[in-house]
Amino acid sequence: MRKEFLSVLCVLGSLFLTAQDLSIKETLINPSSQINDGQIEVEVFGGHPPYIYKWSNQSTSLKSNKTTGLTEGVEYTLSVTDSHGQTVTKTYEIKSESITEIFNGFMTPAVSALGSVLFWDPFAALGIYDPITYADVKLIPIPGWTAGIDEKFILDKWLVAEGDHVEKGQEIAVVSKASGGTISVTALAAGTLKYRVEQGGVIYNSENTKHVVEEGAHNLAEIQYDEPVALLHPNGDFQTTSIPFIVIWLICGALFFTIRMGFINIRGFKHALDLARGKYDDPTAPGQVTHFQALATAVSGTVGLGNIAGVAVAVSIGGAGSTLWIIIAGLLGMSSKFVECTLGVKYRNILPDGRVFGGPMNYLRYGLEKKNLTGLGKVLAVLFAILTVGASFGGGNMFQANQAFETLEGQMAFMQGHGFWFGVITAILVGAVIIGGISSIAKVTEKVVPFMAGLYVLGAILVIGVNIENLGAAISAIIDGAFSPSALKGGVIGVLIVGFQRAAFSNEAGVGSAAIAHSAAKTNHPPSEGFVSLLEPFIDTVVVCTLTALVLIFTGMHEVEGIGGAQLTSDAFGTVISWFPYVLAMAVFLFAFSTMISWSYYGMRAWTFLFGKSKRTEIVYKLLFMFMVVVGASVSLGAVLTFSDMMILSMSFPNIIGLYIMSKEVKIDLKEYTRKLKSGELFRNPDPVKVKSK
């Protein structure tokens, strides 16, 4: 009897222990043929609830048993931990079904690999600083406050004395609304309470322009942590502030060339304007296009979606302070443009039929050969050409067509689902321009670029003018945000990097692309085109990017969270001009169209460098380019587009190496050009406007 009793106990004990084993049952969902919409939902058995769900997808909460927005064909991991510390880890993969999902799943690891190089942080790797973002305080906002709200909030009563220690969830204040009713405010963290508003004072008033513009004006208190707290992603991973290698590479190059060329970005600005106006245009000089046409072509390749969507992302992440660093980076980038475009003209090759072949491929190949670096020159030139062809098909073509269609589709319901036909029509328009070569491209860009830039600038100035009373508050927000941002914005380093990164991505200074367009300019003096080119970062970054940032700040939209870049900019314009989002959608199309035709020329010159300079070779490239327009507008290629876009930044690696090596001869050429300018030896056009209009 006793043995039987013990046997029963053993069986029951075994069953009990088995019941406590942690196990997971998963459901994998691929709801459609669209990319990045995979889902995984799990059910946990055994263990001791509650459970912690640690997904590799950073946007998924530790409390969620379901993760969404997953890339098909890519592995994701989940670790489930119960309250007793038992853990089970499993790996999942949503199977790719459509062609686009297969492409996207294949390219995602490639994007990650390229990104690990471009955005590698050498300072963090060397242990110079801790990249983890820490917060010293927790800001306490008005519950339910949103940017653009039309209301006045008053601190009715403090329930806790300033300086007291509070616990998370403890009631600390009562807020009243001018429209009626009160709101109870609770502590969002444990720590020492510090008032931002005295009892009876106004916290936020939508009619007060300073409150609308000032960052964090809706916060009534802050709680100082007992110890700095590391900021986390929803899945529990640390948030980090990195200093990407590619940004260091571009900015250090720009700073070096600025100093090396004696601050040519400042002292050469007036002469650059004179050249662009046609004051020194020599109709007998070799080349295919005027200074202004070359400038318009190059500007059309840089002014685009980055100025609209990219800046909105920068300001929403880095705050108003990132605007100042965008401007500084743009000013420094002017010097990089000067050096690369001077060399582009100096080492160009003009064929008997008048076609011009120039750009980094030429000066890397032949410029380094002059310095007995033939092997290095060949390698860098071929690498640059390969990257340029890839970038022209991706970031300069498919990405532009894809984003232009998405923007127009969002504003015009009748276009939904008609990406293929949009791509066909756009490809025909692009083909009609690029078949004619650089002269045809230049004639279109010299008209489209001023129009689209003028339209956008006019709209921005109108929005700023309507909100002009916010000027003082906006300037304060930019200065304070640039030099004393909160830890939530990544501190000074975080804001600075966000601003520099956006400027570098936008104006492409140091990338070398613009040197290809400027190589076709009619001039006998290479530095003259260098002067013209330094206007590009000024127009693209110092003017257009800054205006976008100011529109967001003046309208208070920089405080909005959870909205995409282009939509955020559109909403900011819409606060003043209700119909402007439609105009902005058309501007986006023009930006994308002009970028495509400019990049078609960049890619074609790189293509001919690799495969020969015959006209048949050019036609093959142009047909491929037009086909890619249709592909880009028709499908969502996700990581393919991202990878191609990142190739544009990769072009800066071989390019800047060559610029460093050849900067001395550019300095010598600049000195000689300046001497001729001062002595009056340069050709002067008696009627610049008349010649430019021909």
Steps between C-alpha positions, in 0.01 A plus 500: 500500500781731597687426175187562296449836677859603426458397137190718466685795653788452257263494203316809619830676568622412154179630344529819707857561389412425139214746518747770603722457193484811283390444141392717207251440223531747214285615210685650201296726274580641157178692430581626150755520221609842629840523665564557870155398624588166659358414843581254776267424790592258779320321780701404808434190708636408842736702710383771732330806348533786438734450205755731343520484119841607370468537122792584272261746332579815701159659449315220683422540870634263764138439600377405153456141384461625143742679269409660167661680207757224448714452191425176321799269452691642799552320832357643823557370852276491805602428859216444745583528870258422783485657845732227639772564244435205269580591139422345164647640176378426148584628153237569234489596136196616303526321166524724194229434244503780242794609283524832682510324837781273377699800374438695819596206723818441300606866507427572867821326620693689230358829629601401851852415384541827310350693790746340743777662295340837424361549849778333697593711804881501542488707821268256674702205366816647653323559831541879480139552604195300603251495211206408727257788546427586863236729647554699821139610528153388402289780356136510610272628220138606512304174468337477157687799354570487125680743268255745345242468777285811548485531878634676808624294795549638854682335791204494739664335800819323600441191714869444580755754619793583274808303595304207645562145386209352302418149386388396154122529468465742793266795442705820498279776355162609370478689169198700385398585144367835383222316319397335826590192701809383684769239440684296763876474442697201627875445529640306205809389694645491850732780605521858623227736380587838350238754397506663156186702569388657825155430640244716321731558205432432131669184375409521133292746303446436130460876447847563642744475206792423728316197636424377147863517385694422817597137540340339804278795588225253590706346782392614847764320708801276489606215723871464560603137512704381795742358239511569124270260318592337169235560235358185347323392184160335553667155485745592776808568285706805593449815296833624369641821357764415242748708303485331156828456319352623171397830660848542652651419161293763318517774763873459568559519127286814473680662794842411355416644156350814657826572681721378213328729250504802731126502576409509134137432599480854643744711300401342169124540539464831312711382207295178488183707457662702219598179318151349540348822360710453186733792565801293391331266248726461197292362209819372332618301804501118476207317659131436442305711752522838669606551862137554597377191319768285665400645837130434434570141395709431809253672734215296354692188595523604865189705575228243551324283752781538752422871527134428577487169683859472624507834677168422670652179634809688621300768681257250655793290629759767581266787576524861386871508585588270212415790265816689597720199433328443164598855401861463619539168319361657183750786518791259545375279216539793260877453515482130415290582195756758388787252507323209329341710225825683425669163449200375300557769236879478512511128414203481265527347154323670206443282192504635142119483487484737798396247765665560838616224734604615842453462871671302776559201270735717293683690772543189713635308201717764333562745784650232723694364203681837482608440860636153418203334668369327188389179673315681777341735247365215286353319801336813641363607161344161423357471851350848473349422158341176622350673803372785283321265258337319791405827667352638178269201458402497867519823696501716188218316323287226662494671839392830344227340286377293794476791742351737242220254427433437870476874566265568208295191581449631853354829372316371191278198568445422131869405466488221759608168357623650172873508575587314179333756274645787702840340446441460127396864455790623717745279307378651171546852638846414634592333170388802300753706693798268542509366144619846398804483729642762736391796286137385513525422872649842569226683307233326709671537838578869449123557477365236740747558784440875543125442471474218753749657740327837468160343562620321810693798636203731439269265690747474787545876523122544503462255790783665691355845427159405637674378817760780509416580862669169583837624371657575838376179655618300197852644515516427874378145441767443232788644708395332824433173321839507326712556811291377793260233377347246734632147531185387322641661185836328551673803652716741300677216316171341402349822365822595320527161328135502395545844341832416331368166379191651339705771329752248368225275366323792336769701323732207411808720551800269478303227323629611159174475306475870421850504350364294210244766408741791548758331277282588202513875568636738236817637654873531445570523871418200725482705826221711348269198510618426852374845600162439335461162671544637851158660458338154503532419872399858572178467298426142599589511869546853630186624321255216421576267795503793742167629371345157550630490856373854571153414365485208743625710792289810429184288480588293807490178295851405615338379821272253322588134543407190303462661154724430200737765365324608179158492667628710789627768262174488306297542821716797602428679171134401531464693827528823300407405142234228504550411133881512505542124566372446144755748368765335714410162351561642151823660622611158625434360152703778339780449754501127424477553122791745490707273727438207265611683186812633672594161638442343160790711375719413801432129455548513123843658532602235753354231271698622199816515711454130573362375166621742234405843366300399195151642445364145491628447854326819606169387346518167686543683830216745427258217418595318820452823695151552358409139583610556861263799524207267432630241747550759772148641466331160467626308802632551850856375503577604857857407581595503130422871484668567835814315391513689171449831679784417740729441202487876440673554834747220423618699199667742742761242608702485176417860412629670816818291501577647158402851608740488796789391276429761230401793724845659461468538123149644543650755738763591239237528224284719724791734567569540127130550420471767771802679352339507154170618646663791681712598197197497268633220278175299512237531227213728608161476337364848416138376502474198735120481509470494121759225457352287778156510344616363165 
